[in-house]
Amino acid sequence: GYGGQERYKSIAKIYYQKSDAIIFVYDITKIETFNNLKNLYEEVGQTIDYKKILVFVVGNKNDLYEDEQIKKEDAEKYAKSINATYRCVSALEGKGIDELFDCVARSFFKREEKGEEEEEEDRDIMAKKNNKNEKSKTGEFSLEKSNNEKKKKKKCC
C-alpha cells in the first residue's frame, strides 16, 4: 500500500502525477515489500508515463544483508527490466543515502544534456536539409558531430 495505508491511495496519485522522478523503496529482508513494489510500479504506471520520468529501485536495510530475502542480483535485474536505476542503502546507518540523491541529481543533468543534444542534432539535420549545396535530392546527409559533442559523459550510479 501507500505509506502503509490503503486509504492514502487517492492522495498519493496527486503527488506522483507531476513527478520528475520516482524512487521505489523496498526492505531487502522482506520479500513481500519487493512484491508490493512491483505491484505499485504497475499501479503507478496507469497514471504516469515512465518514459518521461526517472525511476529508481532502492533496496533499504543494507546493514542487514545477512538476512536478505531478495538477492541484489534479482533486484538489479528487475530494475533493468523496467529501465530503472538500482541502488542499495541503509537508512539506519545513513549509508548510500547521499550517493542515491547524488545519482538522482546527476541523472537529471544527464537527461537535460541528452535533451539539448537531441534538439541540437535535429537543428543540424534541418539546416543540412535546407542547405542548397547538400545533395537533398538523393537524401545523402552527413551527421558528423563536433569535438565538443563527442566528449565522453561521466557515468553515475
N, C-alpha and C positions, 0 to 999 in steps of 0.2 A: 504494500500500500504506500501511500504518500505520507511521509512524516510519521509512519507507523499507524496512520488512521485513514480509513476509507472515506471518512467524512470530509477530508481535505482535497479529495479528488477534483472537484469542480473549481476550487480556488487555485489549485496548482496549475491548471490549464491556462489561467490568466497570466501567470508568471512565465511559463515557458513558451508561450506563443510567440513572443517577440525576442526570444533569446538569441544571442550570437554564439553561445557555446553551452553545452550541457555536459555535466560531469555525473556519470552514473557510478555510485559507490556501493560496494558490497563488502561483507565481512568474510575474510578468507577462511575463517573457522566454522562457517555455517553455510552449507550448500544451498539451503533454502533462500538465502539472501541473493545468491548468484542467480538462481532460477527466477526469483522475483525481479531481478534486474533485467533479465531477458524479456519477461512479460511486460515490464514497464517500458522498455525500449519499443516494443511493438505498439503499445498503447499510445505513447507519446508520438510515434510516427504517424498516427492517424490525424494528428493535429498540426504537426510541423513538417517541413521538408528538410530531411537530414542533409541533403546536398548543399544547403545554404548555410549550415552552421558547423561549428567544430564539435566533435563528440569525443569524450574521454571515458574510458572504463578504468575505475580505480579500485584496487584491492586494498582494503584497510585492515589494520591489526597485523601488519608485517612483523611486529615484535613477537607474535605467537605463531610463527611459521611452522613450528614443530607440530602444531595442532591443525594445520591447514586441511580443509576438506576439498578445496578447489586448487588444483595444481596451477602454478603460474603459467605453464605452457598452454594449458587449456584456456585460461582466461585471455592470454595473448592471442591465441588462435581465434577465439570468439571476437575479440576486439578487431582483429584484422578483417574478419568476415563482414563486419558492419562498417568498415572503413573508419574505425576509431583508433585513438592513441591509447595504449595501455600504460598505466603507472601503478606502482605499489607503494603504499605509505604506512606509517604508524602514527596515527593521530595522538596516541598516548605519549609516545616519545618525541613526537614532532619530526620524525624522520621522513624525508621525501615530500613534505608539505610545500616548502619553499620551492623545491625543484618542480613540483606539479604546477604551481601557479606561474613559475618562470616559463615552463613549457607551454602553458596556455597562452601567455603573453607573446612568446616567440611565434607560436602558431598563427596568432592574429597578424603579426607583422609579415610572416611568410605569405599568408593569404592575400594581404594587401599588395605586397610586392608582385605576386603572381597575377593578380587582377590588373595592376598597372602595366605589367609586361604584355599581357594579352591584349589590352587596349592599344598599346604602342605597336604591337605586331599587326593588329587589324588596321591601324592607320597607315603603316608602312605598305601593307598589301594594297590598300585602296590607292595610295599615292603612286605605286608602281603600275597599277592598272590604268590610272589616269595619265601616266607619263606617255607622251606621244612617241618617244623613242623606244618604248618597250614593245615587244612582239605580242601585242594583245590579241591579234587575230589567231595565233597558234596557241595562246594560253600559257606561254612559257614565262614564268616569273621566278626570279631567284629570291630566296628568303634568307639571305645572309644576315647574321646578327653582328652587331658591333662588338668590339672587345669588352666594353662595359657590360653588355648584356650576357656575355659568355662567362663572366666571373662566377665562380662556384659559391653556392649558398651554404652557410654553416647549418648543419642539421641539429635540431634539438631532440630531446627525448631519447 
